[in-house]
Amino acid sequence: MYRPHRRTPSSPITTSVHAGRHDFRSLGCHAAPIDLSTTYPFNDAAEATEALDALVSGDAEAGNPIYARLYNPTVARVERAVAEIEGAEACVAFSSGMAAITACILAASERGRHVVGVRPIYGTTDHLLSSGLLGVETTWTGPNGVSNAIRRDTGLVVLETPANPTLDLVDIAEVVRAAHGVPVMVDSTFATPILQQPLFHGATYSLHSATKFLSGHGDTMGGLICTSEAAAARLRQVRVATGALLHPMAAYLLLRSLPTLPMRVHQAQASAIEIAERLQAHRSVADVLYPGLSTCDPSGIVGRQMAGPGAVLSFRLRPPARHATSITRAGDVPSDLYQAFFNELSMITPAVSLGSTDTLIQQPAALTHRILEGDVQDEHGITPDLFRLSVGIEDVEDIWADLSRGLEVFARRCEPSRRPLTLAPVMA
Ligand SMILES: *Cc1c(COP(=O)(O)O)cnc(C)c1O
């Protein structure tokens, strides 16, 4: 089996600062050069043909880039940097997280056109696999059902941990064992390479939507797959054929974001730990889903597979008392109550996506996971009372002040009769 490189002796914090910059001194630059060429002149036709053949067959580089769909030096630089941070042999970049997932499914379908998907998973990944759009058949299961779901034509097992939006944790090594040699793709977007390196637990592909924490500033879309050099070659072939390229400007912005990745993750995580505890104690909150809470991590994955619980959490608003008896599913809670909560947030950004410098909040059932069938939503608890919070790097007290204002308004709107408007007694 493929064994990833041992992590370089320096700390991941230092690696994140220096990865992708090793040739800067010899180039005489201090910021990454951006190459926007779409085509490249050649001096020797035979050499050009040789370079073209090498790149089309999946080589990481060749004597001449030939054409931007085959190779771009700025993109190759961010690929090398992320591979180094993750401790992987290779990394292949795509135009978005979904483009990366698509390439992975297409590359693996060579082995067999059946996929085992572990739910819950990002809504669009669920849709991509359920719709049959890519010509693969998918069997959905939970982490314990993987072994039974594997068939002779299974080409790939797809899982996400922590999973979107319920923060379910999956033991990667256990799924790898259950997969009986079928390659396992782990969507590690929530964890980032700073908190989790799936290849060290036997996964074949570690995938990131670079749109999230890796870029981290809400201005760049991208997808990255860390893997072995052999598997990367196949992914590059798919990329050459399908053209889902990371733009060199996006690669530059990603390179610029990597040095602060550990700081951003650690700062946001520290606040998320604090906010998860405060949310748990709040009367408007029915439940908090966060890997840092022992109830959410009974088998101790944080500390073993993850270096920390991360900066994304979800919570359920407590259904209003006057509606509680008539509620059959959380969707029956009047949406104006949720809107009242959103309206009260002045600093926290109501928006999809995650891993940005600012704190983001959204309602998965209404947005990121709306595309799922209703019964899949219900089965995995993706009901309208569930909110996903991506904690940013602001001061934790400012995040909490904003959030708790919204929660108080929600609580008051839920219990109007119990809290009549009275004038505060005048202090003597
Ligand atoms: C956002 C996200 C994706 C999709 O990435 P895009 O860059 O939006 O295409 C996939 N998986 C997870 C876990 C995500 O959060």
The ligand as an ORCA input file, in Angstrom:
! r2SCAN-3c Opt
* xyz 0 1
  C     -17.886     23.725      0.231
  C     -17.651     22.283      0.338
  C     -17.510     21.494     -0.801
  C     -17.618     22.049     -2.204
  O     -16.591     22.937     -2.475
  P     -16.730     24.139     -3.560
  O     -15.391     24.771     -3.509
  O     -17.862     24.998     -3.104
  O     -17.029     23.502     -4.861
  C     -17.248     20.165     -0.626
  N     -17.156     19.617      0.594
  C     -17.302     20.350      1.714
  C     -17.171     19.693      3.041
  C     -17.560     21.700      1.623
  O     -17.725     22.422      2.748
*
